[in-house]
Amino acid sequence: MSLFKARNWWSTVLGEKEEFDQGCLCLGDVDNTGNGQDKIIVGSFMGYLRIFNPHPVKTGDGAQAEDLLLEVHLRDPILQLEVGKFVSGTEMLHLAVLHSRKLCVYSVSGTLGNVEHGNQYQIKLMYEHNLQRTACNMTYGSFGGVKGRDLICIQSMDGMLMVFEQESYAFGRFLPGSLLPGPLAYSSRTDSFITVSSCRQVESYKYQVLAFATDADKRQETEQQKLGSGKRLIVDWTLNIGEQALDICIVSFNQSASSVFVLGERNFFCLKDNGQIRFMKKLDCSPSCFLPYCSVSEGTINTLIGNHNNMLHIYQDVTLKWATQLPHIPVAVRVGCVHDLKGVIVTLSDDGHLQCSYLGTDPSLFQAPKVESRELHYDELDIELKELQRIIKDVNKSQGIWPMTEREDDLKVSAMVSPNFDSVSQATDVAVGTDLVPSVTVKVTLQNRLALQKAKLSVYVQPPLVLTCDQFTFEFMAPEMNRTVSFSVYLKGSYTPPELEGNAVVSYSRPSDRNPDGIPRVIQCKFRLPLKLICLPGQPSKTASHKLTIDTNKSPVSLLSLFPGFAHQSEDDQVNVMGFRFLGGSRVTLLASKTSQRYRIQSEQFEDLWLITNELIIRLQEYFEKQGIKDFACSFSGSVPLQEYFELIDHHFELRINGEKLEELLSERAVQFRAIQRRLLTRFKDKTPAPLQHLDTLLDGTYKQVIALADAVEENQDNLFQSFTKLRSATHLVILLIGLWQKLSPDQVAILEAAFLPLQQDTQELGWEETVDAAISHLLKTCLSKSSKEQALSLSSQLNIPKDTSRLKKHIALLCDRLAKGGRLCLSTDAVAPQTMVMPGGCTTIPESDLEERSIEQDSTEPFTNHKHLIAETPMPDISPLQGVSE
């Protein structure tokens, strides 16, 4: 921030909600008084033309009524204003006003007043030119060396230069390769027009070359240039500046040399007449406008540069001489002589703040008020500090790092799932088959103690479960007020969800004295949906491809008491066998041993085992808790079914690769389709009809291919989503089995879930495989590492889709191996130490390359050889075949 502010000499605000740009400000003796006093001329995009002659009584005064000489509404937006000798037969100054489709030249004159109202000013239209093309900007000067008059050159939006010799139109020329118009200036010493093209290079065109080049009105310039009709428009010189230009200004303070100043987005350049760089300056802030002017030092030029930080910098060549602060961001800056005060800086903002200021050294410094000094009692401060430290220590010990606040008392959220299905199912547009899809109602109650603002309830369930409404908004909740909302949940797809747990999250703002808008808070509540929402009683099956055996430490419980709603009518006597049929069609069979403490779950699909296994363990725990038994535990003694898990991983990865290939092919066909469209459009626009050469047939075939590929991409995305859901179910099952197998604590199971289930949604940009591989590699490198060599391995910071899943599968097998040999999962810093002493018999190291991985497979004794086969049945001689159960 500048120490010195611009000294306000006179200022005003123009209109209401009007907009201005760099061409909307001009200074000059437009009324031809001859006393050397400049008038301030301002035009707006709303079409208002205003002329000011400020003469404040004292410095800093606002605009008085007599300061405004003239205000006229010209209806059309004003793009640029210039003052020059634009009328033939006289050398008096006139005002040129550029509209988007019109150029008007006015004379401004004043009449002496005989009463207190003062002088009267009016404008008179001398002539106007209606433009055939939309104008962008203009410049003026003595083109071709004419004496005593100024010619005007207008640049259109499509890159055409239109030259007007006062009342008559001279010629128009298209700039070669023009795409977007840039700033335009005229150099009288070289008789050249200088602009910056969309190629980000400064270009100079001689006026004589423009005058004798091919006439733009005849267009078809490419054919005429090929035939040699007319002279080709050739650029005089170019200079690549590598950025877009905001403005160009030509400075010539003597006849021997002139300079071309170009203001870029990050630099400003000073060029010689021939395009060579005289000097350049890199700017610290984004510029908004600039103005070079004469310097008192010989051979140097001063430049005013305004930027978007409300600053105005004054440079002498490349040296910063002064920095002053403005009350607005200037879009146009001029220097003139106003009311006998030379060197007044006139700035204009885009919202109409017009200010005349000068540079001064009278800063307004802030002085801090004096505070009452009091005597410090260091003994009391020491006692208070120790007491605060004790309180902080106690809070950290009892509540962890983050002290608990009372936000639970602000709002309480509870969810209740109806025990019965809806009498009329709310399921619509389901794709489950012939089964009648039920729906169940969930009620969420909000109980608030204080007044709350902008409470928003969001509910989420696992797909393919869907909600009839998942968003509820409460603008204001009065204190001690209960709000209850209800919605229904049902199954929409033909596959099973990975979880039956839902989550209700409430975000709200708690009012505070310091923050009137409220402090944002979040509270959540979880609810569990019934198994019967997605599952029906089914016929038990004798055989199955996938089987699991769960061991317990208590006597077996009757399945009828665990699953009272799933007993098959014809099998009431079979209390140790129960069948389940999911709405999607797959079946699961549950068997309980009559003599041992085991339960078996079997199914044709590996991922379908998860929900029944998890439900069995939850209901067993609830059953024994009701009995008052607290030492109930489950375990798993079989081999972890990694091979079946790996098959689901490979299927999911194959769909990802297939989706990537389909999208690439679709992109190629889309490019081909657009290219054929361009060819056909060229043929149709051609004045001379030509045969289509089967382009229409090719277009129709390509269109059909694009539609077919788009359908294939959609189908693959649906299959990928279903595969990811099945993979999540299988991942939950594997984590459960590893936890039961190694008797992991809840914290260790949470670490496994964070590593294996990092994503709620799978995408092509960030997929499950690379994310899980990075997480498992981190665990193997830290808490499950064997030596310091493994800890020194660096992990890639970029997640890219892998070539295959071999590395991921090896890391998962290695994770199970480390856990089997005594490794434990932990996120604390103490766990980084190598666990060589803990793991008996040693274990394989983390492979640094594929070659090392192959050598490890050959040399080490792999304890998971059964992973390459189907799940081995744990011998259960006491479970007899399902007698009397029809297949």
N, C-alpha and C positions, 0 to 999 in steps of 0.2 A: 504493500500500500504506500502511495506517495505521501511524503511529509507535506508537500505544498499542494494545495488545491487550486484549481482554476478560479481566478477571481471573477465573480459574476458581475458583469457590467449592465446587462439587460437580458431579460429572458421572457418567454411566453410559451403557452401551450396552444397548439393549433387544432381547432375543431374537437370533435368527439369521435373516437374509434376510427380515425383516419390512418392510413398507412403511407409511408414514404420510403424512398430508396435513394441511392447515391446520385441519380440524375435529377432529383427533385429540388435541388438547391442551386441558386445562381446569384452572383453579385455583379452589379454594373450600374453605370449612370444611364438607366434605361429611359429616363424622361429627358435626357440631353440638356441638363441644366448647365453643364460646362464648368462647374465649380470643383470637380474632382471628387465629389461625394458619391459613394456607392449606395445603391438601394438593395435591400435583401428581397429576392424573388423566390417564392416557394410554391411548388405545385404538388398536389396529392393524387393518389390513385382514385380518390373519390371525385376528381375533376375540379377541385377548388384551386383557383389561382389567387395568391395573396402577394402584395408588395408592401414592404415595411421600410420606414425611415426612422429608426430609433433615435430618440434624444431624451434620455432619462434626466430627471432633475438631480438625482444623486445615484451613486454607484449601487447597483443591485436592485434598482427599481424594476417592477414588472411593466408589462406593456400598457400604455395609455391608449385611449381611443384615437387620439390624433396620430399615433405611431403607425397605424394601419392606413396606408394611402389608398389601397384598392383591394377589394375582394370580389371575385367573379366566379360563378359556377359555369364551367365549360362543358359539363355533362360527361364528356369522355374522360377516361383515366389519363393523367399526364405522366408520361414516361420520362421526359427530359426537357430541360429549359436551357436556352443559350441566348446571349446578347451579342449582336454583331451588326455588320452593314449588309443587311439582307434585302434591301429594296433598291432597285435600279434608279439611277438619276439623282441619288442623294447619298451622302456619306454619314447621315445620321444613324444612330443606333436604334435597332428594332429588336423585338423579342420574338424568338422562334419557340414554338410550343409543339412538341412531338406527342401525338396520340398513337394508339395502336394501329389505326387505319387512316391517319390524316396528319398532315403537317400544316400548321397555321403560323403566319407571321403577323404580329400586331405592332402597332405604334402606340406608345404610352405618352400621354400628354396631360399637363395640369393647367388648371385655370385659377387665377388669383381670386380669392374670395374677398368680398367687401364687408362681410359680417363675421361674427365670432366663430362661425363654423369652420373657418379656415379655407385652404385651397381645396379644389375639387379635381379629381383625377379620373380619367376614363381611357379605355383602350379601344382601338379601331382596327378591324381586320383589314389588312392590306391585300393579302392573297392567301390561298390555301391550295394544297395538293392532296387529292384523294389517292391513297396508296392501294395498289393492287395486291400487295403482300403485307402480312403483319409485321410491324416494325419492332425492332429490339432497342437500338440506340442510334445516336448520330454524332457527327463531328462537323466542324466547319473550318474554313480557312481560305486563303487566296490560292485555290487550286490552279496549277499551270502558270503561276506567276502573275496572275491578273492584279491590277492596281485599283485601290479605292473601293473594293467591294469584296464580300465574302460569299463563297459558294457552300452549299450544304450537301453532305453525303450521309445517307441513311442506310443502316444495315438491317436487313430483314431477318426473320427467325429461321429461314432456310438458307441463309448465307449469301444473299444477293446484295450488292452495293448499288444504291440508286443515287445518282448525282443530279442535283438541281442547280441550275444557273439562275438563281433568284426566282423570277416568275415562271420560268420554263423548265421542263424536264429535259436533261441532257442525254443520259444513257444509263443502262443498268448492266452490271456484270456479276456473274456467279463466281465466287471464290472456289478454286479447285479443291475437291475433297472435303467440302464443308459439311459438318454434321450438326454442330451446335454453335450458335454465335458467341463470340467473345467480346471483350472490351475493344473499342476502336478509337484511334487518335490519328491526327494529321501532323506531319513534320513539314514546316514551310521551307526549311533549309534544304532538304533533300527532295521536296515535293513528292512525298510518299505517304501512303496509308499503312499504319502499323496496327496489327491485331494479334490476338493469341487464339490459335485454332484449338479444336477439340483433341488434337494430337499432342497438346501441351507443349507447343513450340511457338515462339514469336515469329511472325511472318511480316515481311515488308513488301508492298507492291507499289511500283512507280505509277504516278497518275497518268503519264503518257502511255504506259503499257496498258493500263485499264481503258484509256480512251480509244486506242486503236485495236483492242482485242475483239473477239467475236461478240456480236450483240446478244445479250441474254434474252431479249424479247423474242428472238427467233428460236430459242431453246434448241433441242437436239444438238447440244454442243459437241457431244462425242463424235457423231457422224460428220459434222462440219469440220471438226479438227482433223479427222482422218482424211477428209477430201481436200483439206487445205483451204477451205473457204473461210477467210478471216484470219486474223493473227491470234496465235495461241497465248493465253494468259499465263505468264511465267513469273514466279516469285523472284523478288530481287535478292533477298537473303533470308535465312531462317536460323533460329537458335532454339535448341531444345532446353527448356527449363525444368521439365519433369513434374510440373504441377499446374493446376488451373490458376488462371490469373483473375484477380478481382477488379483491377483497374490499370489503366495505362495513362501516363502523362508525359508530354514532350516539354522539355525545359530548354530554352535558348535565350541566354542573357547577353550574348554578343553574337555577332555575325560569323565569327570564326568557327564556332563549334556549338553543338547542341547535344543534349543527353536524352535518352529514352529511359524513363523510369517505369518499371513493371512491378506491381504489388501482387505477390503470390499468396498461397494459403499458409506458407511457413517461412518464406523469405521475401526480401525485396531486392530487385536487381537494378543496376544502372548500366546502360549499354551505350556504346558509341553509335555514330551514324551508320556504320557498316555492320552492326550486329555483334561486335566484339564486346565482351563483358569488361566494363570499367571497374566495377566492384559489386559485391553482393553482401547482404547481411542476413544472417539467420535470426529470426524473431523468436522471442521467448513465449509470446502469447499469440493467440489467433487474431489476426488483424481484421478490421472492419472497413477502414477507409484510409486514404493518405493524400497528401498534397505537398509536392516539392515547391520551394520558393527560394528567392534570392538570399544569399548569405553575405554578411558584411566582410567576410574573409575572402581574399582573392583566390579564385580557382576552386572554391568549395560550394556545395549546395546544401541547404537545410531542407529537411523533410519532416512534415508532421504525419505521424502514424497513430490512428486510433485503434483500439483493440476491444475485445469483448469483456475485458476486466474493468471497464469504465476508466481507462487510462488514455492519456495522450502523450506520446513520446516524441521528442524533438531530437533528430539526428543531424549531425554535421558530417556528411558522407556516411561513414560507418560508426562514428563515435556518438554515443548517447550523451547529449548535452543537458537535457532537462526531462523530467517526468512530472506530469501534473494529473490530478484526479478530476474527473468530470462527474456530474450527477446522473449521467445516462450513458448508454452505449451509442457512440456516433456512427451514423451510416454515411454522412457526408460532412466534409469540412472545407471551409474556404477562409481566405485571409483578405481583408479589404480595409478601406478607409471610410469609416462611418462617423458622421457628426464631428469632423475635424480630428478624429482619433485614428491615427495610422496604426496598422498592424493588428486590428481587431480580429480575433479568431471566432468564426461563426460555425457552430456545429448544429447538426440536426439528427434527431433519433428517429427510429422507425415508427414510433407512436406519436410523433409530432412535438417533441420538446425542442424548441429553438432557443439557442443561447448565444449571446455575444460575451466573450470573456477575454481576459488578458492574463499574462503570466505574472505572478507576484510572489513575494517572499514574506507573507504575513499569515503564517499558519495558525489555525485554531487548535491549540493544544489542550488536551484534557488534563485537568488538575484534580488529583484525588482529594476528597475532603479529609480534613483532619479527624482522626479517631481519638477517642478518649483512652489515654494510657492508664493501665491499672497495674498494681503491684502483683508480681507473680509469686505464689507460694509453692516452691519446688517440692516440699515434703508432701503437700496435699496432692499435687499433680502425680507424684510418684506412686502414692497409695491408689489413686484413681486408675492409673495405667495398669497396675498389677491386678486390680479387681476386674478390669475389662479383659485382660489377658486370661484370667481364670475363667471368666464366663465363656470366652471364645473356645478355650480348651475343652470345657465341659460339653458345649454344644457339639463340637467336632467328635467327641468320644461317643456321645449318646445317639447322634443322628447322622453321622457320616460327614462327608465334606460339605454337602449342601444342607444347611439347616432347613427343617420343615417349617412351612408357614401355615397359616390358618385358612388356606384357601379351600380345604376340604369342608370347612364350616360354611363357606360362602354358598356353595352349591353341592347338593348331593344328587347323584344320578343312580337310578336303579332300573333294572330291566326284568320283566317277567314274561316267560314264554307260556302260552296257553297249553294246558295238558291235553286238550282235544283239538282236532282239526276244525277248520272253518266249515260251517254247514253248507256254504256255497263256496266252492274252490275259487280262489282269485287267480289261478294259473291261466295265463293267456299266451298264445303263440309258443307252445312248447313243442319240443322235438324228441319225445321220449318213447313214442310207440303207441301201442294200444292201451297201455295202463292209464287209469284215471290218476292224474297228478294231484295230490292234495296240497293244501296250503295251511300254514299255522300262523296265528296272530301273535305278535310280540308287542308288549306295551312298555314304553320307556317313560319313567316319571322323573321330573326335575323338581327338587325341593330347594328353594333358595332362602337364605337368611337375610341377605341384604338386597338392595335394589341393584339389578344387573342390566347392562345395556348390550344390545347387539349379540344376543346369545344365538348360536347356530349349532344345531344338532346334525351330525353326519353319521350315518350307519353304513357298515361295510360287512358283507358276508363273502365267503369264498365262492367264486364261479365254479360250476354253472348255477349255483343258487342265486336267485335274484330277489329284489325287493319291489313291492308296489310303490314305495316312496322312500328315498334315501336321504333327503335333505329337508330340514325343518328350521325355520327362522323365527326368532322372537325379538322384536325390536326393543321391547322394554319389559322387564319383569319386576313387579312391585315386591317389597319385602314380605316374607312369610307367605309366599304364594306357590301353589303347586300347579305344574303343567304336565299333562299326560298326553302323549301321542301314541298312536297305534299304527301298525303296518303289518303286512303279510309277507311271508317268505315261502318260496316254492322252488322246485327244481325245474330248470328250463332245458338243459341239455341231456343227451343220452349217455353221459358218463358221470362218474361219481366225483364229488368235490374232495379236495385234500383234507379239509377240516370241517367240522360241524360247529365251530365256534364263531360267533359274531362279535363285532365291536361297535359300541356307540360312543362317539367322541363329541364333547360339547366344548366349543370355544366361545368365550364371553369376555366382556370388559368390566372390570370392577372399578367403580368410581373412587377417585382419590382427590385429596385437597390439592396436591401438587400437580396432578394431571387430570384436568377436567374431562378429557376424552376417555379416561379410564385406563386401567392397567390390564393388558391382555393376559388371560389365563386359559388353561386347557385342563379338562378332566375327562376321564374315560371310564366306561363300564363294559365288561364282557358278559356275554350270555351264551348258553349252549343250547343248540337246537336238538330236538329229539331224533333218534336214529330212524324211527318209523316214517319220518318225512321223506326219506330217500330209499327206504328199504321195506320189503314186504316179507311175510313168512313164505318160505320156500321148501321144496322137497330136498332132503339131504341127499348127498351123493357119496357113493362108496369110493370112487377113485377121483384123483385130482392130480394135476401136474405140479402144483406147488403146495408144500405143507410146512407148517411151523409147529413147534412144541414149546409151550410155556410151562416152566416148573414153578410151583409155589411151596410154601412151608406149612400149609394148613390143609385140612381135609377138603376134598372136592365138594363143591356146592352144586345143588340141583340147578340145571340151566333154566328150568321153569321159574324159579324164584329170581334168577338174575335177569331173564328176558321174559317177563310175563306176557307181553303182547305179541310174542313171535312163536307161540306153540302151534304146530300144525295140527289140524283137527283129527286126522287119522293116526297121529303118532303121539297121543297123550301118554302112552306107557313108556315111550322112549325118552326118559328124563335126561339121559346123558348124551343125546344127539339132537341137534337143532339145525335147521336150514334157513338160509337168508337169500332173498332174491332182490337185487337192486333194481330200481326202476329202469335202468339202462338195459337190463337183461342178464347180467352176469350173476353167478351164484357162488355162495360161500357156505361151507359146512363147518360147524363147531361141534367138537366131541369132548366130553369130560370123562376122565378115567374113573372106573368104579372103585379101584383099590388104591392106586397111587395118586399122587398130588399133582397131576398133569392135565393140561388142556391142549387140544390140537385144533388148529385152524387150517383149512385147506380150501383151495380154489384153483380154477383154471387160469386166472390172471394174477400175476404176482402183486400188482399194485392194489388189487381188491382186498388183499389180506389186511391192509393197514387199518381201515376203519373198524372192522370187527375185532381185531386184536386190541386196539386202543380202547374200544368200548368195553371189552371184556375186563381189562385191567382196571379201568375206572370203576366199573360196577362191582368188581371184587373188593376193591379198596373201600367203597361206600358200604358194602354189605358187612365187612368185618368191623368197620368203625361203628356201625349201629349195634353190633354185638359187643362192643367194648374191647375188642382185641386190637392192640396197637402195634404188635410186632409182626404183622403180616408183611410178606415180601415176595416178589416175583423174581425169577431168574431165567436165563436162557443159556443152555449148555451146548447147543448145536453149533454148527459152523455158520458164520455170517454169510448170507446169500448174496455174495458180491457178483457172481456171474450173471444172475438174473437182473441185478441192478445195472450192470454194465450194458446189458442188451437194451434196456430202456434209454440209457445215456446215448448209445450209438444211434438208436432210432430218432431221438430228438435232434442230435447233431446232424444226421442225414437230412432231416427236414429243413434245418437251418441252411445247409449248403444248397439244397434244392431251391429254397426261396431266394437265395442270393443269385443263383444262376438264372432263375425266371425273371427277376427284376432287371438283371443286365440285358437279357434278351428282349424284354419289354422296352427298355430304354433304346436299344438299337432299332427296334421296329418303329418306335415313336419318331426317332430321328429320320428314318427312311420315309415315314408317312408325311412329315412336314416338308421334306425335300421334294417329294412328288407333288405336294400341294403348291409349292413355289413354282415348280416347272409348269404345272397346269395354269396357274394364275398368270404367268408370263405369256403363255400361249393365248389365253383368252383376252388379255389386254392388248395383244399385238394387233395393229390395224390391218395387217396383211394376214388373212387366215392361213393357218398351216395345219397339216395333219397332226393328230394327237399322238400317233405312234404308240397306241395301246397304253398310254399313260393312265387313262381312266380305268382300264382293266387292272393295271398294277395298283392303282389307288384302292380299288375295291378289295383286291386280295390282301393288301397290307392292312386295310381296316379290319377285315375279318381276323387276321392274325393278331392284331392288337387286342381285339375284344376277347379272343380265345386265351391269349396270354394273361390278360387282366383277370379273367375268370379263374385261370389256373393259379395265379398269385393269391386270389382270395381263398380258393380252396386249400392251398398250401398253408396259408395263415391260420385257417380254422383247424387244420390238422396239427399245426405246430402248437396252437393254443391247447388243444386236447392233450397232445403229447407232453407239454410242459406240466399240465395238471396231473397227469399220471406219474410223471417223474417226481413231482413234489410229494405225492402220496407214497411212492416207493422210498423217497428220501426220508420221510417221517418214519417209515417202518424200519429202515436201516439204522437210523439214529436211536430208535427205541430198543432195537435188538443189541446194539453196541452198548447202550447204557445198562441193560439188564445183564449182558454178558460180562462186563467189567465192573458192574456195581458202581457206576459213576454217580457222583453227587449231582443235585439239581443245577449247581453252578457249572459243572463240567458239561452236562447235557445242554445247557444254554449256550456254551461256547461252540459245541458241535452244531447246534441249530443255526447260530450266526454264521458259521463257516459254510454249511451245506445249503442253507436257505437264505441267501442274501437278497434275493430279488422277489418282489411280488409280481412282476411282469417281465416277460422275456422279450427282447428286441434284437434286431439284427446288429444294431450299433453296440449294445452291451448285452452279451448273452450269459447264460448260466454257466457254461463250461469254463470260460476264461476267468470269470469272477470266482468260482469255487476253487479252481486250480491255484489262483493267487492266494486265497485265504488258507488253503491247506498247506501250500508251500511256506507261508508265514508261520503256521503252527509247527511244521517240521523244522523250520529254521530257528525257532525260539524255544518254546517249552518242551518240545519233543526232540530237540537236537541231541546228538551224541557227543560232538566235539566242537571245539572252537573253530575248526575249519568250516563246519556247516554254518555257524553263525556269521562267518565272514562273507558267505555267498550273498551277492546282491540280487534282489528281485527286480524284475522289469517294472518300471513305473507306468507303462502304457499297456492297456488291456486290448488285445486284438484277437479276432477269431482264430483259433488254432487250425493247423492243417488236419489234424485228426485228434482222437480222444485217447491215444495210447499213453501220453504223459499224464493226463488226469487220472486214468485208471491205475497207473502204477503208483501215483502219489496216494490214492485212496487205500490201495492195498498196503502201502508202506505205513500209512497212518494206523491201520488196524494192527499191523505187526508191532509198531512201537507201543501201542496201548497194551497188546498182549504180553509184552516183555517188561511191563511195569511203568511205562511212561504215564504221566498225568497231565491233564490240561489245566493251564492256569494263565492268566493275563498279567500277573504281577511281574515286576522287574526281577524278583528273585528266581523266577522260573526260567530265566534266560541261561542260567548256569547249566553246563552240560550234565546230563543225567547218567553218566557212565557207571557210577557206583550203584545206581538204582536198578538198572536193567541187567539181569543176569545173562551170562552167555554172550553179551555183545549184541549189536544189531546193525543192520545195513545203514550206510550213510546216505545222505541225500545225493542223488546223482547230479553231477555237474554237466554231463553231456549224455547223448544217446549211447555212445560207446561205453561209458561207465555204467549206464543202466543195463546194457546187455551183459556186461561182465558180472554185475551184481546178481542178475537172474541165474547165471551159470554157476557162480561160486557159492552163493549163500543157500542155506537150507530154508526153503520157503514154508512157513507153518500153515499157509492157507492153500494147500494143494486141492482141497475139496471145492474151492471157489469156482473151478473150471467145470464142475459138474452141477447137476441139479441138486436142490437142497436134499441132503441125506436125511432120511427119517430117523429120529431118535427111537431106539427099540422101545416099544410099549407093549409087552406081551399080555398085559392085563386087559387091553382094549380089544374086545372081540370084534369080528366083522359085523357090519350093520345087518343083523338078522331081521328079516321081516320088512326091510325097507326096500321098496321097489326102486329100480334104477330110473 
